[in-house]
Amino acid sequence: MNIYTLKFPDEGNVGALRFDFDAEDAADALVTAHRKADELRSGRAAELWQGTRRLCAIRRSAASAAEHGQSARFQLA
């Protein structure tokens, strides 16, 4: 198991948040990160990290999520 971190930046009225979790690999971590991002701060941007290496940014649009029922937007680091 590897330790991954989901980071939400400080957005003024909502403080920064960090969520550490275990995953088998980066693919499993990405699935978990999308799920947790939706649970913790739906509609907010987040970054997925493995140690000091940024793996990707996760962005979820509330409108597109409602239309499609899923988050499919991510940006590789």
C-alpha positions in Angstrom: 0.0 0.0 0.0 1.1 3.5 -0.8 0.1 6.7 1.0 -1.6 9.4 -1.1 -2.8 12.9 -0.1 -5.8 14.8 -1.4 -5.3 18.5 -0.9 -8.0 21.2 -1.1 -6.6 24.8 -1.3 -7.7 27.6 1.0 -10.5 29.3 -0.9 -11.1 32.3 1.4 -14.3 31.4 3.2 -13.4 27.7 3.3 -10.0 26.8 4.8 -7.5 24.4 3.3 -8.0 20.7 3.9 -5.8 17.6 3.6 -6.9 14.0 3.5 -4.3 11.2 3.6 -5.3 7.7 2.6 -3.8 4.3 1.5 -4.2 2.9 -2.0 -2.7 0.0 -4.0 -1.6 2.2 -6.9 -2.2 5.6 -8.6 -5.3 4.3 -10.4 -6.9 3.2 -7.2 -5.9 6.4 -5.6 -7.5 8.4 -8.4 -10.8 6.6 -7.9 -10.7 7.1 -4.1 -9.7 10.8 -4.6 -12.7 11.5 -6.8 -15.0 9.8 -4.3 -13.5 11.6 -1.3 -13.4 15.0 -3.1 -17.1 14.6 -3.8 -17.9 13.7 -0.2 -15.7 16.3 1.4 -16.0 19.4 -0.8 -18.2 18.7 -3.8 -17.6 21.2 -6.6 -14.2 22.3 -5.3 -10.8 21.8 -6.9 -8.4 19.4 -5.3 -4.9 17.9 -6.0 -3.8 14.3 -5.6 -0.3 13.9 -4.3 2.0 10.9 -3.6 4.6 12.3 -1.2 6.1 15.4 -2.7 5.0 14.5 -6.3 1.8 16.1 -7.6 -0.1 13.5 -9.6 -3.0 15.4 -10.9 -5.6 18.1 -10.2 -9.3 17.2 -9.8 -12.0 19.6 -10.8 -15.7 18.9 -10.6 -18.2 21.2 -12.1 -21.5 21.0 -10.2 -23.5 21.4 -13.4 -21.7 18.7 -15.4 -21.8 16.4 -12.4 -25.5 16.7 -12.1 -26.0 16.1 -15.8 -23.7 13.1 -16.0 -23.8 11.8 -12.5 -20.0 11.5 -12.3 -16.8 13.4 -12.3 -14.5 12.8 -15.2 -12.4 15.9 -15.2 -8.8 15.7 -14.2 -5.5 17.3 -15.2 -2.2 15.4 -15.1 0.7 17.1 -13.3 
